[in-house]
Amino acid sequence: MVLVVLAGLIWSMGGVLVRGTQGLDAWDYLGWRSAGLIVCMGLAYPAGPRALLRAVRRQGPMGWGAAFSLALSSLAISFALKHTTVAFATFLASIAPLLAVIIMATVYRERISAGAIGCVVLGLAGIAIMVRGDFSGGQLAGNIAAALSALGFASYSVLVNRNRGGDWFPAVWTHGWICLALCAVAIATIGRGTVPLSPEIVLPIVHGGGIIAFGLLLYNRAARRVAPFTLIVTAQAETVFAPVWGFLVLGEVPGLSTVAGGFVIILAVVAAGLMSARDTAPLALPPLAGDAAPPRPNRSDDDAPV
């Protein structure tokens, strides 16, 4: 559980980096952030870069689904933070656990309790409070992007928890390449032709190689031992800390409706997490790829690529 909270705290620092880079647009920022993540994770893979490439080639549909889900989340939150405040973007993106409930019910046909449905409704009420009066211009675009970021992270979390014994390192690394490719295509399409090389690029590189990569490694490791819904709910520590960093570093003061709606969303998320923790137990699993482990004579399902 401590690992998940720590991951959320680390991620919470990213918002001020995005908002603080005035000379980079969303495509520039995400491109450099992805480059930082690719390099750092490639060097950090326990079995080495070549083994990571082989793992990427072996990953199955769930691995690729997780990679594209993370890519959607990364692209959307980068755009959202360029078009709205840190508090607004993170509060709205924190509906990921509630979207995970909907995904599990509609895609995997899991039975959802009346209490969980009530939490989803409460979360939607919080969104309505937050976006009241913000249905115009760039603010609307930022709101939609934040919601799409939540959808991407919810999809990723559901996939991780459907195969809690899998090695998700290759999927996270793949998502960096997907984002980098999308940014390259977007920059070429808009005809700009050049990528900024100002000192500001250090911030997205640190964001990708440090904040995102390290946070996801902690999150994935915790996913092997923490009950599924409790995992994604606890990661919303990011939602609590991000507005604080926005206020301390950028001087952003969220409006009353943003704070009130964010509080309702957090209340719904925590309530859903408590209900899930009551009904779900952690799962004991073997170590991640590259960790020391005794040899096993037979191949099990946990060894299968995701």
N, C-alpha and C positions, 0 to 999 in steps of 0.2 A: 504493500500500500504506500509506503514511504517513497518508493521509486516512482509511482504514478504522480504523486503530489509534486515531487521534484521535477518531473518532466513538464508538468503544467507550469511550474514556476519559471523554468528555463524558457519555455515557449512564450511566456507572457512578455518577455523582454523584446520580442521581435517587432511588436507593433510600433514602438517608438523609433526603431531603426528604419522601418518603411516610411513612416511619416516624416522622419528627419532628413531624408534624401530628396531635396527639392529638385536637384538636377537630373534625376533619373525617373523615367515614367515606369509604369507597371511592368512593361515588357523588359526594359533594361534591368530593372531591379531583380525580377524573377530569373532572368538569364544568368546574371552574375551569382545570384544565390544558388542556383542549380549547379553552376560550375564549382562553387565552393563545396557543396554537398558531395558531388561526384568524386572530387579529388580526395577529400578527407575520408569518406566511407570506403573508397577503393583502397586506401592505405591502411585503414583500420580493420578490414575484414580479417578475422583470426587465421583463416587458412591461406591468405594471400590473394592478390589481385587476379591471378590466373584462375584460381579456384572459384572466385566470385563470378568471373565471366562464364565458367562452366555451369555454375549454379543458376545464372540468369537464363542460359539456354535450356536448362532442364526444367525450369519452373512451369507449372501447369496453368490452367485457366484461372484458378483462384489467385495465383501469384500475379498474373497479368491484370486481373480484375482489381486487385489491391493496388497495383502500381498506377493504373489509370484513375482509380478513385482518389489516391493521394495527389495525383497531378491536377485533377479538378479542384481539390481543396486548396492546393498551393496557388494555382492561378487565380482562383476566385478571391481568396483572402488578400492577395497582393493588390488586386484591383480594388477591393473594398476599402482597404486602408489608405489608398490614394484618393478616395472619393468621399470618405466620411471619417468621423473621429475614431480614435482607438477604442473608446468605451462602447460606442454604438456598434462597431464592427464585431468586437469580441462578444458582446452580450448577445447579438443576433446569431453569431456563429455557434454559440453555446447550446443551441437547440439540437445539436448533433445526437445526444442520447435519445431525445424524443423521436427524431427521425429514424433512429436505429430500431425503436419499438415498431414503427410503421413498416420498416423493411422486413423485420422478422415476421410480422404478421401477414404481410401481403406476398412476399417472395418465398419464405420458408414455411408458411402456413403454421407458424407456432401460435399456440393459444395465448392470447394477451388478456390479463385480468382486467376487471372493471376499474381497479385502482390505477393501473398503468394508462388506461384510456383517459381517465380523469386527469392524470398528470399531463398527457398530451394536450388536452383541451385547455388546461391551466397555462401551459407554455404558449399556446397560440394566443391566449388572452394577453400574456405578457408582451408578445410581439405586437399585438394591436395597440397596446399602450405606447410602446416605443416608437412606432412608425407613424403615430398620429400627427398629421401635419407635415410629413416628410415625403410626400408622394409627387415630387417634381424634380426635374433636372438631374444633376449628377448625384444628388443624395439618393434618389430612387435607384439609380444604377448601382450605387454602393450597397444599398440595402439588399438588392437582388443578389449581388455577388457574395455578400456575407452569408445569405441563406444557401447559396450553391456550395459555398465552402463547407458549411455544416453537413450538407448532403454527401459531399465527397468523403469527409472524415467519418461520417456514420457508416457509409458503405465499407470503407476500409476496416473499421473496427468490427463490423459484423463478420467480415471475411476472416480477420485474424482470430476471432473467437470461435468460428466454425471449425478451424483447424489449429487448435491451441498448441499443438506439438510441432508445428512447422517452423522452418527457418525463414523469417520474413525479411532478413537483411537484403537478399537479392531484389525483392520487390521495391523496397525503399530506394535502393540504388537505381533501379530501372526508372522509377518515377522522376528522378533527377534528370535522366537522359531525355525522357518524354518532354518535360518542361523546357529543357534547353532547346530541343528541336522545335517546339511550338514557338518559342520566343524568336528563334532564328527566322522561321517562316514569317512570323508576324512583322518583324522589323524589315525583312526584304519586301513584303507585300505593301507596306505603307510607303516604300520608296525612299526611306531615309538613308540607307546604305552604309551608315557608320554606327559604331557602338561607342558610347561615351567612355573615356579613359581617365576621368577625373579622380581625385583622391577619394571621392564618395564611394567608389566601387568597393572599397575595403569593407564598408558596412554590410552590404548584401553577401559578400564572400564569408564574412564572419557569421552572419545570420544562417547561411546554408551549412557551412562546414562545422560550426559550433552549436548554435542554438537548435536548428532543426534536426541535424543528424544525431547529436547527442541525446536530445529529447526523445526522438523516435526509438533509439536504441534502448533507453530506459523503459519506454512504454512497451516495446515488444517483449522485453525480458519480463516485465511485470505481468504481461498478458498470459504468460505460461503458468502463473501461480494465483492470479486474482480472478474472482468470479467475473464473468463477462460484462454485465451491465454495471457492476460496481467499478470496473476498470475505466470505462468511458466517462462515468459520472465523476469519479475522483479526479480525472484529468482536467475537469473544468476549473481546477485551481487557477488555470490560466485566466479565466474570466474574472476572477476576483482581483488578481494582481495587475493585469494589463491596464485597466483604467487608472490605477495608482501610478504606474510608470508614466502614463500619458499626462497626468497632472503634474508630477514632480519634474519630468524632463521637458515636456513640451508646453506646459501651462494650460492644457486642455481641461476645461471644466464642463463635464457632461450636464445636459439639461435635466430638469426634474422628471420629465416623461421618460428619458433614457434610463435614469437611475431606478425609477419606479417599475418600469417594464422589465429592466434587467433583474431586479429583485424577484419579481414574480417568476421569471424564467428559471432563475437559480433555485427558487423554492420548489418548482415543479420537477426540476432535474434531480435535486437531492431527495425529494420524496420518492421518486421512481427508483432511485438507486437504493434507498433503504429497503423498499419492498423487494427488490431483486436480491439484495444481500441476504435477506431473511430466507429466501427460497433456494439460493444457489450456493454450492460449496466450491472452494478452490480445487484445482486438479494438479496432482503431482506428475511432473513430466521430466523427461531426460534433458540433459544440458544442450545448449545451443551448439551450432556447428563450430568446430575449433576448440571447444572446451574439453578439458580432460575428462575422459569417461572410460569405464572398463569396456572391453570388446564384447559384442553380443553375437552369438552364433547365427542368429536368424534375423532377417530383415523384417522390420515391423512397419505398421502404417505410419508411425511417427517419423520414419526416415524418408518417407515419400516426398518428392518435391511438391511445393504448393503452386 
